[in-house]
Amino acid sequence: MADETHVNEMALSLINAQSTMALATARDDCAWAAPVYFVFHKTAFYFFSSPDSRHICEALDSGQASATIYPVVDTWQDIRGIQMAGKIRPAGKGLKALQALHAYTVKFPFVKSFFKPGQALNLDAFAKRFRVRFYCYKPDLIYYLDNQIEFGFRKAVTLA
């Protein structure tokens, strides 16, 4: 069985290798899931979304959201992923958000092609260009699951 440090490292490696996170919310007994491009930065997940989108409205109203990250695999033996419960909040415009934005543009360099050469890639530019805001998903509970270790393997992890 994998030790705690190794499991945390495997979880972080999987997160950093993926680009898409599925967010899940619910309202009035009706669940909803939405995929978003994300960057993991200093214990939180950052992503852009429309402030009017269903997942943002429901997450902000309820104060809760769940998320999952996983690679595409061909067999059940290769299933592995991250399951999380937490909260979505606007990222704000402080230093943490600016550092996360920088990490986002490094992870997804193609976003630069949406802007004119030399144009500042700041939160205001993204909001104006795409009518989106930068959000932070902060998990309260994180599980790493990995059928490669053992069928049904699931362990709580701490990401740093």
HELIX and SHEET records of a PDB file:
HELIX    1   1 GLU A    4  ALA A   17  1                                  14    
HELIX    2   2 ARG A   54  SER A   62  1                                   9    
HELIX    3   3 TRP A   76  ASP A   78  5                                   3    
HELIX    4   4 LEU A   95  LYS A  107  1                                  13    
HELIX    5   5 PRO A  109  PHE A  114  5                                   6    
HELIX    6   6 LEU A  123  PHE A  130  1                                   8    
SHEET    1   A 7 CYS A  30  TYR A  37  0                                        
SHEET    2   A 7 THR A  20  ARG A  27 -1                                        
SHEET    3   A 7 ALA A  65  ILE A  69 -1                                        
SHEET    4   A 7 ARG A  80  PRO A  90 -1                                        
SHEET    5   A 7 ARG A 133  ASP A 146 -1                                        
SHEET    6   A 7 ALA A  44  SER A  49 -1                                        
SHEET    7   A 7 VAL A  39  HIS A  41 -1                                        
SHEET    1   B 6 CYS A  30  TYR A  37  0                                        
SHEET    2   B 6 THR A  20  ARG A  27 -1                                        
SHEET    3   B 6 ALA A  65  ILE A  69 -1                                        
SHEET    4   B 6 ARG A  80  PRO A  90 -1                                        
SHEET    5   B 6 ARG A 133  ASP A 146 -1                                        
SHEET    6   B 6 ARG A 154  ALA A 156 -1                                        
END                                                                             
